[in-house]
């Protein structure tokens, strides 16, 4: 692949997803699942799947691939416009997997990420400048320490716009971003005592980025430095699974940035993209389509 629409850098996993019949069980009780799939996941893997469904060409890089993971990744993306050539395969390493249990209102992931990030061996690639140079837009996960920061610095020096997620307001990633999407989970865990509006103002002060605070089905807060913060009510849909909703929102932001959407239009599009993702399971086999997203947007009298 030569030039491409989007360069994605971040987490690419093998995800075991279980759709539960009832609520997530209490300890020492039984839980029944009705569906089980093993498919690509992770913030970047899911984002690539959604963007490919929307017609984008993608190159992705990030964590090392292993013997239990890479065959699935190769097989799934072989008929999609997703370039895997930057990924590094390590013999003797199994690769990263997670196990996600989804009930009517929650999704509960299990993994080995604490051990992964604390290991003396850092199993992720350093980004290549040439890969970033060939992209129109970049999607960046913040998880890989100096490597993620390197992507942000390269994008800044090359004049490439990027979308990132869940990074602190005083970080390099936020400073240089075009869009930063902060989940309610990240805000609660990172700034547990913070007033939401005051924290939002801190983010606006530190970057010209479009900053977006999400909180599931509740009101979205968004805005830019020097502007009055705005709100958006997410689209309400019958929810089957929320697994990947945040990653899909990020994909919607990347697509909107790629297409030159204004802020209001972009937030609406990203919200509709995430909403469509919640109406199906499993997401990788039924990713949102452009028609489904636009049809949902049309249900509002005023889209933006």
Wavefront OBJ file of the C-alpha trace (Angstrom):
o trace
v 0.000 0.000 0.000
v 1.345 3.450 -0.932
v -0.448 6.433 0.571
v -3.503 5.798 2.734
v -6.260 7.708 4.462
v -5.438 6.867 8.072
v -2.431 5.725 10.079
v -3.454 4.079 13.358
v -1.044 3.471 16.209
v -2.105 1.582 19.303
v -3.607 -1.538 20.812
v -4.516 -4.493 18.580
v -5.860 -7.534 20.413
v -7.480 -10.904 20.068
v -10.750 -10.444 21.940
v -12.917 -13.234 23.333
v -16.362 -11.675 23.740
v -19.221 -13.273 25.666
v -22.780 -11.947 25.462
v -24.457 -12.793 28.769
v -28.073 -13.858 29.074
v -28.588 -11.867 32.268
v -26.646 -9.358 34.342
v -22.996 -9.997 35.170
v -23.101 -12.608 37.963
v -22.138 -12.020 41.565
v -19.170 -13.898 43.009
v -19.721 -17.624 43.590
v -22.798 -17.718 41.358
v -23.435 -19.005 37.836
v -23.672 -16.923 34.677
v -25.045 -18.019 31.295
v -23.718 -16.672 28.005
v -25.708 -16.865 24.783
v -23.033 -15.947 22.223
v -19.242 -16.178 22.110
v -16.849 -14.885 19.454
v -13.090 -14.616 19.026
v -12.292 -11.603 16.838
v -9.907 -8.638 16.574
v -10.295 -6.016 19.282
v -8.391 -3.327 21.117
v -8.760 0.408 20.667
v -6.840 0.463 17.391
v -8.056 -2.894 16.093
v -11.699 -1.916 16.544
v -11.075 1.534 15.090
v -9.499 -0.020 11.989
v -12.478 -2.333 11.542
v -14.951 0.556 11.685
v -12.946 2.857 9.409
v -12.552 0.068 6.855
v -16.332 -0.355 6.892
v -16.644 3.365 6.132
v -14.419 2.983 3.071
v -11.100 4.237 4.451
v -7.680 2.802 3.676
v -5.589 2.212 6.795
v -2.114 1.296 7.964
v -1.817 0.246 11.581
v 1.025 -0.335 13.991
v 1.403 -0.865 17.717
v 1.909 -3.826 20.021
v 3.840 -6.917 18.972
v 1.930 -9.771 17.410
v 2.277 -13.301 18.808
v 1.596 -16.885 17.785
v -1.940 -16.988 19.245
v -2.971 -13.587 17.885
v -1.355 -12.799 14.540
v -3.057 -15.534 12.454
v -6.467 -14.158 13.467
v -5.446 -10.572 12.686
v -4.062 -11.565 9.279
v -7.115 -13.629 8.383
v -9.658 -11.006 9.441
v -8.097 -8.063 7.600
v -6.964 -9.868 4.451
v -10.019 -8.724 2.460
v -10.036 -5.183 3.883
v -8.024 -2.067 3.057
v -5.906 -2.464 6.188
v -2.122 -2.660 5.804
v -0.484 -4.849 8.484
v 3.072 -4.649 7.160
v 4.313 -2.476 10.046
v 3.334 -5.031 12.701
v 6.145 -7.008 14.328
v 5.718 -10.755 14.925
v 7.678 -12.308 17.804
v 8.257 -16.056 17.733
v 7.634 -17.732 21.079
v 5.359 -14.923 22.277
v 1.632 -15.671 22.460
v 0.392 -12.113 21.993
v -2.143 -9.940 23.769
v -5.680 -11.182 24.362
v -8.594 -10.082 26.487
v -11.878 -11.613 27.619
v -14.949 -9.377 27.684
v -18.283 -10.193 29.299
v -21.206 -8.076 28.125
v -24.582 -7.831 29.839
v -27.511 -5.494 29.218
v -25.785 -2.357 30.526
v -22.088 -3.104 31.103
v -19.014 -4.729 29.638
v -16.361 -6.216 31.906
v -12.925 -6.943 30.409
v -10.291 -9.274 31.818
v -6.702 -9.306 30.617
v -3.042 -9.284 31.601
v -2.240 -5.668 30.847
v -0.719 -4.800 34.225
v 1.881 -7.488 33.631
v 2.282 -6.438 30.004
v 3.094 -2.817 30.793
v 5.289 -3.599 33.817
v 7.402 -6.161 31.934
v 11.025 -5.142 31.378
v 10.520 -6.106 27.721
v 8.422 -3.450 25.988
v 6.501 -5.316 23.306
v 5.438 -2.511 21.015
v 6.945 -0.868 17.956
v 8.440 2.564 17.721
v 6.535 4.484 15.029
v 8.135 5.101 11.658
v 8.123 8.641 10.294
v 7.529 7.407 6.747
v 4.334 5.612 7.804
v 2.952 8.798 9.327
v 4.047 10.890 6.357
v 1.992 8.741 3.960
v -1.260 9.205 5.887
v -3.809 11.993 5.615
v -5.003 11.616 9.226
v -3.619 9.791 12.274
v -5.362 7.950 15.116
v -3.226 7.615 18.247
v -3.647 5.513 21.391
v -1.793 6.919 24.431
v -0.749 3.628 26.010
v 2.776 3.060 24.712
v 4.635 5.712 26.678
v 7.496 7.343 24.752
v 6.412 5.608 21.536
v 2.944 7.194 21.658
v 4.512 10.555 22.445
v 6.823 10.070 19.480
v 3.797 9.727 17.190
v 2.422 13.019 18.523
v 5.750 14.790 17.992
v 6.128 13.401 14.473
v 2.585 14.438 13.580
v 3.279 17.940 14.859
v 6.511 18.262 12.888
v 4.929 16.828 9.729
v 1.749 18.881 9.989
v -0.468 15.806 10.351
v -3.729 16.085 12.270
v -4.430 13.340 14.779
v -7.187 12.099 17.053
v -6.253 10.714 20.448
v -8.079 9.483 23.528
v -7.849 9.466 27.313
v -4.658 11.429 27.921
v -3.988 14.041 30.630
v -4.441 17.735 29.930
v -0.744 18.440 30.539
v 0.477 15.746 28.124
v 2.242 16.195 24.805
v -0.481 14.095 23.179
v -3.185 16.555 24.214
v -1.090 19.627 23.391
v -0.581 18.692 19.740
v -3.873 16.877 19.093
v -6.571 17.975 16.687
v -9.147 16.039 18.712
v -8.913 14.476 22.178
v -11.782 12.265 23.353
v -11.966 11.683 27.106
v -14.159 8.867 28.415
v -16.038 9.078 31.688
v -14.063 6.060 32.906
v -10.740 7.816 32.277
v -11.899 11.064 33.891
v -13.201 9.247 36.975
v -10.014 7.215 37.415
v -7.518 9.988 36.621
v -9.232 13.002 38.185
v -11.578 11.469 40.795
v -12.075 14.701 42.764
v -12.337 17.074 39.821
v -15.374 19.133 38.948
v -16.309 18.181 35.394
v -16.654 21.716 34.017
v -13.509 22.964 35.751
v -11.550 20.011 34.407
v -12.911 20.687 30.929
v -11.618 24.261 31.144
v -8.171 22.934 32.099
v -8.168 20.852 28.922
v -9.230 23.803 26.786
v -6.485 25.998 28.234
v -3.749 23.517 27.338
v -4.504 22.896 23.655
v -6.354 24.277 20.627
v -7.749 20.764 20.106
v -11.417 19.956 19.898
v -11.860 18.402 23.350
v -14.739 15.982 23.885
v -15.928 14.568 27.223
v -18.148 11.508 26.767
v -20.163 9.603 29.367
v -21.951 6.755 27.635
v -25.571 7.563 26.857
v -25.422 10.804 28.855
v -24.699 14.309 27.606
v -21.503 14.935 25.618
v -19.493 18.059 26.442
v -17.254 19.496 23.728
v -15.480 22.669 22.718
v -12.284 24.551 21.938
v -10.086 27.118 23.634
v -11.670 30.569 23.591
v -15.161 29.227 22.853
v -18.170 28.560 25.041
v -18.452 24.810 25.786
v -21.256 23.043 23.945
v -23.308 19.938 24.663
v -24.775 17.159 22.556
v -27.336 14.549 23.536
v -26.225 11.116 22.284
v -28.537 9.169 20.027
v -30.751 6.803 21.983
v -30.914 3.293 20.530
v -31.830 -0.217 21.713
v -28.538 -1.478 23.143
v -27.309 -5.031 22.625
v -23.636 -4.518 23.479
v -21.513 -1.523 24.474
v -18.234 -3.331 23.741
v -16.184 -1.133 21.413
v -18.504 1.878 21.607
v -15.732 4.237 22.699
v -13.359 2.943 20.034
v -16.109 3.429 17.474
v -16.675 6.999 18.654
v -12.957 7.603 18.058
v -13.300 6.112 14.566
v -16.184 8.493 13.894
v -14.014 11.430 14.958
v -11.194 10.304 12.667
v -13.608 9.950 9.751
v -15.102 13.371 10.461
v -11.663 14.970 10.600
v -10.698 13.236 7.363
v -13.816 14.594 5.658
v -13.385 18.132 6.997
v -16.535 18.173 9.140
v -17.248 21.128 11.400
v -17.199 20.443 15.135
v -20.967 20.087 15.586
v -21.267 17.831 12.564
v -18.308 15.724 13.676
v -19.642 15.170 17.203
v -23.024 14.199 15.783
v -21.397 11.777 13.349
v -19.172 10.192 16.002
v -22.118 9.837 18.376
v -24.242 8.188 15.693
v -21.372 5.859 14.771
v -21.018 4.718 18.386
v -24.782 4.345 18.747
v -25.031 2.072 15.714
v -22.212 -0.045 17.146
v -24.254 -0.592 20.312
v -27.188 -2.076 18.395
v -25.350 -5.198 17.255
v -23.070 -8.032 18.357
v -20.347 -8.791 17.591
v -19.145 -5.424 16.334
v -16.295 -6.698 14.099
v -18.746 -8.765 12.035
v -21.378 -5.998 11.892
v -19.518 -2.656 11.916
v -21.444 0.571 11.334
v -22.034 1.529 7.717
v -22.175 5.068 6.388
v -25.828 4.626 5.428
v -26.817 3.407 8.889
v -25.007 6.322 10.530
v -26.546 8.930 8.246
v -30.017 7.400 8.604
v -29.730 7.675 12.386
v -28.579 11.284 12.122
v -31.657 12.080 10.033
v -33.886 11.150 12.977
v -32.937 14.496 14.533
v -34.780 17.562 13.257
v -31.498 19.481 13.346
v -28.344 17.408 12.911
v -25.872 20.196 13.798
l 1 2 3 4 5 6 7 8 9 10 11 12 13 14 15 16 17 18 19 20 21 22 23 24 25 26 27 28 29 30 31 32 33 34 35 36 37 38 39 40 41 42 43 44 45 46 47 48 49 50 51 52 53 54 55 56 57 58 59 60 61 62 63 64 65 66 67 68 69 70 71 72 73 74 75 76 77 78 79 80 81 82 83 84 85 86 87 88 89 90 91 92 93 94 95 96 97 98 99 100 101 102 103 104 105 106 107 108 109 110 111 112 113 114 115 116 117 118 119 120 121 122 123 124 125 126 127 128 129 130 131 132 133 134 135 136 137 138 139 140 141 142 143 144 145 146 147 148 149 150 151 152 153 154 155 156 157 158 159 160 161 162 163 164 165 166 167 168 169 170 171 172 173 174 175 176 177 178 179 180 181 182 183 184 185 186 187 188 189 190 191 192 193 194 195 196 197 198 199 200 201 202 203 204 205 206 207 208 209 210 211 212 213 214 215 216 217 218 219 220 221 222 223 224 225 226 227 228 229 230 231 232 233 234 235 236 237 238 239 240 241 242 243 244 245 246 247 248 249 250 251 252 253 254 255 256 257 258 259 260 261 262 263 264 265 266 267 268 269 270 271 272 273 274 275 276 277 278 279 280 281 282 283 284 285 286 287 288 289 290 291 292 293 294 295 296 297 298 299 300 301 302 303 304
